[in-house]
Amino acid sequence: MSFVDLQFKNTIATVTLNHPGGNRINFQMREEILAAFEKVASSKARVLLVKGSGPDFCLGGDIRDWPDIGASDLRPRVEVYARAIDLLEQLPIPTIAVVQGGCMGGGFELALGCDLIVAGTSAHFMFPEAFLGIMTLQGGVYQLAERIGRNKAIEMVFLSEVVDAAQMANWNVVNWLVDDGDLEKTADELAERLRLGPADAYRRTKQLMQIWRQQGRAAARAALYDVSMPLFDTPAVQSALRSAVKAVKAGDPIPKAAFPDN
């Protein structure tokens, strides 16, 4: 049985978790998620959607696999998922988590590995690891701290309290909060908008953000023009600039450029 579905449509890739009962991530799913992201990385996809089938996005790791496995045996099986999230974060294309219902533990870390989160009003977020006496195993505490600061991240991880989507939107973890009935439509429209956007600029923006994340602001500032200036040598940008200048001279709004193959 396969627990992960990968589909490509119009250069939009969709990875869907499909494990009935909350999309809990068992050992096989970890391998399948990594394999799916590897296929996306080697494809011509321009956007990735990450979804969970059923009422919940993902309730985290399938702890039914864990009892009576020692740390030395468990570690390599858990590290597979860490590699998957690392790869997700390193993808040069926009990535979007589409979240409904429970988004907990490793599922929350999966969502935080995406660039953007679109959530339905039913979505609720939690790190339950402290209930088991363990830590967020894929780096969820620092993933969250990057978005909401150390204090609130530590609070969520230590207390393991459920936080609803509205509060997560207030904390800038959730980018768009919509009715559950509009969740798929909103995510699909966003993916299509990004698919038609400047792929090279997106890639270079993510490259710069990786430098900032790993090496700090000074390193990102030092790399800024090495990363950004080559865009001005591309035909797509030159065409967009000429159209924009023409509009400005005519007193018209700057038109939205098309970037079909950049």
C-alpha positions in Angstrom: 0.0 0.0 0.0 1.2 3.5 -0.9 0.7 6.3 1.5 1.8 9.2 -0.6 0.4 10.4 -3.9 2.4 12.6 -6.3 0.7 14.3 -9.3 1.9 16.8 -11.9 -0.5 19.1 -13.7 0.6 22.2 -15.8 3.9 22.3 -14.0 2.2 22.2 -10.6 3.2 19.3 -8.4 0.9 18.0 -5.7 2.1 15.7 -2.9 -0.8 14.3 -0.9 -0.6 12.3 2.3 -3.0 9.4 2.2 -3.0 7.3 5.4 -6.5 7.0 6.8 -6.9 7.9 10.4 -5.1 11.2 10.4 -2.3 10.7 7.9 0.1 9.6 10.6 3.6 9.3 9.2 4.8 5.7 9.6 8.2 4.4 8.5 7.1 3.6 5.0 5.6 7.1 4.6 8.8 8.7 5.5 10.5 7.0 2.6 7.7 7.8 0.3 7.6 11.5 1.2 11.4 11.8 0.6 11.0 10.0 -2.7 8.2 12.3 -3.8 10.2 15.4 -3.0 13.2 14.0 -4.9 11.0 13.5 -7.9 9.7 17.1 -7.6 13.3 18.3 -7.4 14.2 16.6 -10.6 11.1 17.6 -12.5 10.1 20.8 -14.3 7.5 21.7 -11.7 7.3 25.4 -10.9 5.1 25.1 -7.8 4.5 22.4 -5.1 1.3 21.9 -3.1 1.5 19.6 0.0 -1.8 18.3 1.1 -3.4 15.7 3.4 -6.4 13.7 2.5 -9.4 13.4 4.8 -10.4 15.6 7.7 -6.8 16.1 9.0 -3.7 17.4 7.3 -1.4 15.2 9.4 -1.5 14.2 13.1 2.3 13.6 13.2 4.5 10.6 13.5 2.8 7.2 13.8 4.0 6.4 17.3 2.5 2.9 16.9 5.8 2.0 15.2 8.0 3.2 18.0 7.7 1.2 21.2 10.5 -1.3 21.9 12.8 0.3 19.3 16.0 1.6 20.8 17.4 5.0 19.9 20.2 3.5 17.7 17.7 1.7 15.5 15.1 4.4 15.6 17.4 7.3 14.6 18.1 6.2 11.0 14.4 5.6 10.4 13.5 9.0 11.8 16.3 10.8 9.9 14.7 9.8 6.6 12.0 12.3 7.4 14.5 15.0 8.4 16.1 14.6 5.0 12.7 15.0 3.3 12.0 18.2 5.2 15.5 19.5 4.4 14.9 18.8 0.7 11.5 20.5 0.9 13.0 23.6 2.3 15.8 23.6 -0.3 13.5 23.3 -3.4 14.0 26.3 -5.6 10.2 26.6 -6.4 7.4 28.1 -4.3 5.9 25.5 -1.9 2.5 25.7 -0.3 1.0 23.6 2.6 -2.7 23.2 2.4 -3.9 22.6 5.9 -7.2 21.4 7.3 -8.0 19.8 10.6 -5.2 18.6 12.8 -1.7 19.7 11.9 0.5 18.2 14.7 4.0 17.1 15.4 5.8 16.0 12.3 2.8 17.2 10.2 3.3 20.7 11.7 7.0 20.4 10.8 6.1 19.4 7.3 3.8 22.5 6.9 6.5 24.8 8.4 8.9 23.4 5.8 6.8 25.0 3.1 7.2 28.6 2.0 3.5 29.4 2.5 0.6 28.0 4.5 -3.0 28.2 3.4 -5.3 27.0 6.2 -9.0 26.3 6.6 -10.8 27.5 9.6 -10.9 23.9 11.0 -7.1 23.8 11.1 -5.4 23.5 14.5 -1.8 23.2 15.3 0.1 21.5 18.1 3.4 19.9 19.1 2.4 17.0 21.4 6.0 15.6 21.8 6.3 16.8 25.4 3.4 14.5 26.3 5.8 11.6 25.5 8.9 13.2 27.1 10.6 13.8 23.7 11.5 16.8 21.5 10.3 18.0 18.2 12.4 15.5 16.1 12.6 17.4 12.8 13.5 20.8 14.2 10.0 22.1 14.7 11.0 24.3 17.6 13.4 26.4 15.6 11.3 26.2 12.5 8.5 27.9 14.5 10.9 30.2 16.3 12.0 31.7 12.9 8.3 32.7 12.4 7.0 33.7 15.8 10.1 34.1 18.0 11.8 32.0 20.6 9.4 32.7 23.5 6.2 31.6 21.8 7.9 28.7 20.1 9.2 27.4 23.4 5.7 27.9 25.0 4.0 25.8 22.3 6.6 23.1 22.5 6.8 22.9 26.3 3.1 23.1 27.0 1.8 21.1 24.0 -1.3 23.3 23.7 -3.5 23.4 20.6 -3.5 26.7 18.8 -6.2 27.4 16.2 -5.7 28.7 12.7 -6.9 32.2 13.5 -4.2 32.6 16.2 -1.6 31.2 13.8 -2.7 33.7 11.2 -2.2 36.5 13.8 1.2 35.1 14.5 2.1 35.1 10.8 2.5 31.3 10.6 -0.6 31.0 8.4 -0.5 33.2 5.3 -4.2 32.8 4.3 -7.1 31.7 6.5 -10.2 30.7 4.6 -13.4 28.7 5.0 -12.7 25.0 4.6 -15.0 25.0 1.6 -12.8 27.5 -0.1 -9.5 25.9 0.9 -8.8 23.9 -2.3 -9.9 26.7 -4.6 -7.7 29.3 -2.8 -4.7 27.0 -2.8 -5.2 26.1 -6.5 -5.6 29.8 -7.5 -2.4 30.7 -5.6 -0.5 27.8 -7.2 -1.6 28.9 -10.6 -0.6 32.5 -9.9 2.9 31.4 -8.8 3.2 29.0 -11.7 2.9 32.0 -14.1 5.2 34.2 -12.1 9.0 34.8 -12.4 10.5 31.4 -11.6 14.1 32.6 -11.7 13.3 35.5 -9.3 11.6 33.1 -7.0 14.5 30.7 -7.1 17.0 33.5 -6.4 14.9 34.9 -3.6 14.8 31.5 -1.9 18.6 31.2 -2.4 19.1 34.5 -0.7 16.8 33.5 2.2 18.8 30.3 2.6 22.0 32.3 3.0 20.3 34.6 5.5 18.9 31.6 7.4 22.2 29.7 7.5 24.8 32.5 7.8 22.9 35.6 8.9 22.0 39.1 7.6 25.6 40.2 6.9 26.2 37.2 4.6 22.9 37.7 2.8 23.8 41.4 2.3 27.2 40.5 0.9 25.6 38.0 -1.5 22.7 40.2 -2.5 23.9 41.5 -5.9 25.7 38.3 -6.9 22.3 36.6 -6.5 20.1 39.4 -7.9 21.9 41.2 -10.7 22.0 38.3 -13.2 18.2 38.6 -13.5 18.8 41.8 -15.5 20.5 39.8 -18.2 17.6 37.6 -18.9 15.3 38.1 -21.9 12.2 37.9 -19.7 13.2 40.7 -17.4 14.4 42.9 -20.3 11.0 42.4 -22.0 9.2 43.2 -18.8 11.2 46.3 -18.3 10.5 47.6 -21.8 6.8 47.0 -21.3 6.9 48.8 -18.0 8.8 51.8 -19.3 6.3 52.1 -22.2 3.4 52.1 -19.8 5.0 54.7 -17.5 5.7 57.0 -20.4 2.0 56.6 -21.5 0.8 57.2 -18.0 -0.7 53.7 -17.8 -0.5 51.2 -15.0 2.6 48.9 -15.2 1.4 45.7 -16.9 1.9 42.3 -15.3 4.6 40.5 -17.3 4.4 36.8 -18.4 7.2 34.5 -17.5 6.3 31.3 -19.3 9.8 29.6 -19.4 12.2 31.5 -17.3 
